[in-house]
Amino acid sequence: MKTKTTFYHAGCPVCASAEQNIAQALDRSRFDLEIVHLGQNKARLVEAERAGVKSVPALVLGGQVFHINFGADLGVLR
């Protein structure tokens, strides 16, 4: 069974770079990766907050949040 993995970002250069690196690094046979652009899909902000995301870019891997650098606080995306 694959581990659900969600990468949340806002489309900034830091986020775009992190997205590329994560997409290349994750073993797709083990991880089910979904990429969510919160700048374009604001309806998913509540979901990201409930998962524990405080800023983007962030990766939620098997329910655990990993914040990558500090691109933008979620409050800025509202």
C-alpha distance (Angstrom), angle and dihedral (degrees) to the residues before:
residue distance angle dihedral
M1 . . .
K2 3.79 . .
T3 3.80 122.2 .
K4 3.81 113.1 -118.0
T5 3.78 109.1 -119.6
T6 3.79 126.2 -179.0
F7 3.78 125.2 -170.1
Y8 3.81 112.6 -159.7
H9 3.79 120.1 -164.1
A10 3.80 143.3 153.4
G11 3.80 101.0 -137.4
C12 3.80 98.2 -103.7
P13 3.84 120.2 139.5
V14 3.83 91.8 -99.9
C15 3.80 89.7 51.7
A16 3.81 93.7 46.4
S17 3.79 91.6 51.8
A18 3.81 92.4 47.2
E19 3.81 90.4 48.1
Q20 3.80 91.8 54.6
N21 3.79 93.1 47.5
I22 3.80 94.2 47.3
A23 3.80 93.8 45.5
Q24 3.80 90.1 52.7
A25 3.80 96.7 41.9
L26 3.80 101.7 47.7
D27 3.77 117.7 90.5
R28 3.81 101.1 -126.3
S29 3.80 91.0 -158.0
R30 3.84 88.1 64.9
F31 3.82 103.1 30.2
D32 3.80 131.4 52.7
L33 3.82 100.7 -149.1
E34 3.79 122.4 -160.5
I35 3.79 119.5 -177.7
V36 3.82 116.1 -151.8
H37 3.81 121.4 -168.9
L38 3.81 102.0 -156.3
G39 3.79 92.5 -170.4
Q40 3.80 88.9 63.9
N41 3.80 98.6 30.6
K42 3.79 106.2 44.7
A43 3.80 90.8 162.9
R44 3.81 87.4 76.1
L45 3.84 94.4 57.4
V46 3.82 92.6 92.7
E47 3.80 90.1 50.7
A48 3.81 91.0 51.6
E49 3.81 91.8 48.8
R50 3.82 91.5 49.4
A51 3.79 89.0 52.2
G52 3.82 88.9 55.8
V53 3.80 100.0 -103.0
K54 3.82 111.2 153.6
S55 3.79 99.9 170.1
V56 3.77 139.3 4.5
P57 2.92 142.4 -77.5
A58 3.79 92.1 50.1
L59 3.77 135.7 151.8
V60 3.79 122.0 -148.2
L61 3.78 106.2 -158.8
G62 3.79 117.8 -178.5
G63 3.81 90.1 -23.8
Q64 3.82 95.4 -49.5
V65 3.82 119.3 113.0
F66 3.79 121.8 -134.8
H67 3.80 114.3 -171.8
I68 3.79 112.4 -151.9
N69 3.79 115.2 -154.4
F70 3.80 112.7 -47.0
G71 3.77 113.4 -82.4
A72 3.80 103.6 153.5
D73 3.78 138.9 -16.6
L74 3.80 112.0 -117.7
G75 3.81 89.5 -120.2
V76 3.80 89.5 66.7
L77 3.81 90.6 58.8
R78 3.81 95.2 58.9
